[in-house]
Amino acid sequence: MARKLHYFNVNGLGEPIRYMLHYAGQKFEDVQYDVKKWPIPHVKDFLPYGQLPLYEEGGKTLNQSLAIARYIASQAHLLPADAWEQAEIDAVALNIYDYWSKVVLYIKESDPVKKAAYKKEILEEFINFYFSRFEKELKKNNGFFGNKLSWADFVLVGIVEATNLFLGIEVQKQFPTVQTLVTKVRSLPGVKEYIAKRTPYQV
């Protein structure tokens, strides 16, 4: 069954999906577009809602990164069996995205003064607000968001890496349990090998 993941040549919302696909041992075509050249008209017109990522499998397509990640999780045994636990993990992923939305404002801002103000707010307010809560949840759940490895853990690691890339920091160093999770996920079979051979991301 042919699989394709369309995303930019950075980590961001696509990297957790890449990590899970590699962890699950799924062969797929990793189609990457230059983020510096976006929007690319012929690509944007091809997308259902003009946005990446897009996942293709068996002649079908799926957009929205969280929907894609959750689907891959169901194939990779990274989704809890219990419906309530599934909802808890969904909530974690959405909380992570709430944090990421603050960083996206910074990324998209072109005015240097406003951009600097966004970065200051992220560094001095939002990181501590969200990551202190991620840290607390991980500590009470055996180092994972759901007591064992789930797709939300992959989402957090991808967003940590993207934060570091776009802000030029190492956010996990302030939060030891988050840092431990990042190390664990990056050391998983399939993920470790992928990281070793991927081209370093640049912005």
N, C-alpha and C positions, 0 to 999 in steps of 0.2 A: 504493500500500500504506500503510494508516493506521499511524502509529507514535505511541506515547505513552511518555513517561518520567514515572513518579510518584516524587517525592522531596520533601524539605523545601524551604522557602524560605531555604536557606543553601547554601553550597558543599559542603563535606564530601565524601562518597563519590559524590554525584551530579554534581558539577561536571566531573570528567574526562570523564564520559559525555556531558554536554551539549557540552563543548568538541569532542569527537570528532565528534559528530553535526553540529555547525555546520561544522567543518572539512571534513567529507565532503559538505557541501551537502545533507544529508538534512532534509526537512521533517518535523517531529514536533510533537506537542502536549506542551508542558512543563507538566505538572500539578504544582503546588507546594502543599504543606500547611504550615500554620503550626507551626513546631517548638515554639513556646511552648505550644501547645494539645495537643501529643501526650502520651498516645495519644488519637486520635480513634476511638471505638469502631467506627463503621460502616466506616471505612477500614481499621482494623487487622483486622477480621473478614474483609474482602475479600481481604487479602493471604495468599498461600499459607503463609507462616511468620510472619505478623504483623509483618514488617519491610520497610522501604524501603531501597533503591529497588526498583521493579518496572518492567520494560520490556514493552511490548506491541507486537506487529508481526504483521500478517496474521492476526489472530484467535488468536495464540498469546502466551503470557506467559513471561517469564524473570525469576527473582529472583537475588539475590546480585550485588553490584556488580562483582566481578572477572569473573564469568561474562559479565555484560552488556558490560563494557568490552572484554573479549577478543573477543566476537562482533562488536561495532561495529568494532573494530580490523581484523577480517578483511574487513569490507566497505569499509573506508577505506584499505586498503593500509598499515596500520600494524603488521602482523604479519610477522615474518621468514618467509621461505620454508623455511629450514632448521629441522629439528625440534629440534636441539640449541640453536640460537639462540632458538627459541621458548621452550624450557625455561629458558634463562638470563633472558629477559625476564619470564617467569612468576615466577621466583625474586626478581627485583628488585621486582616489584609486591607480592609477599608480604612482603618485607623492609620495604617502605614501610608496609604494613599493620601489621606488628609494632610499628613506631614509633607509628603512629596509635592503636593499642590503648592505649598509655600515656596519650595525650591524652583518649581516651574515658573513662577512669577519672576524670580530672579533671572532664570535662564533666558526668558523671552524679552526681558526689558532691554531696550537699546539705549535709553538715556543714562549716561554714566552716573549722574547724581542719584537718580532713583535706584539704579542697580546697586550702588554702594549702600544705600539705605536699606534695601531688601536684604543684602548680605549681612549687614549689621544685625538686623532683626532676627534673621535665621540663626546666626551664631550666638546671639545673646539671649534669645527668648525661645524660639521654636525647638531648637535641638534639645535643650534641657527639658522643655515641657513634654515633648513626645518620647524622647529616648529614656528619660527617667521612668516613664510608665512602661515602655517596652522592657527595660531592665527588670522592673518589679514583676511583671508577668512571667518573664523567663525564669527568674529566680524561684518563683513559687510552683513552676511546672517542669522541674527537672531539666532546666536549661533549654527547653523548647516551648513553643506557644501552646501545645496541646499534650504535654507530658511525653510525647514522642515526636519524631520528625514528621512534619507536615508541610504542605505547600506554602503556608504563611511564613515559615522559616526561610524558604528560598526567596520569597518576595522581600523580606527584610534585608537579606544579604545583598540582593541586587540593588536595592535602594541605598544601602550603606555605600556600596561601591560607586554608585552614580553620584551620591552626595560628595564623596571624596574627589571624584573626577572633576565635577563642575565647580566645587568650592575650594579645591586645593587643600583639603584637610584630611585627617584620618579620624573621623568622628567616633569610631568604635573604641578608640584608646581611652576615651573618657568613661566608658561603660563596660566593665570587665566581663559581665555575662553576655552582653552583645558581642564582644570581641571573641569570646569562646565559641559562640554559635557561628560567627563568620568563619573561624578556623575550621570548625567541624564540617560545615557545608562545603567549603572550598577543598576539603580533603576527601570528600566522598568519591567512591569509584565512579568513573566516567566524568565527573566534574573536574577532578584533579588533572586528568589527562587533557581535557579540553582547555583548561586554564594554561597549562604548560605550553600548548601549541598555538594559542590565539595571539593575534597581533595586539600589542598594547594600544589601548584606546587613547584618543587625543581629542581635545576640543579647542 
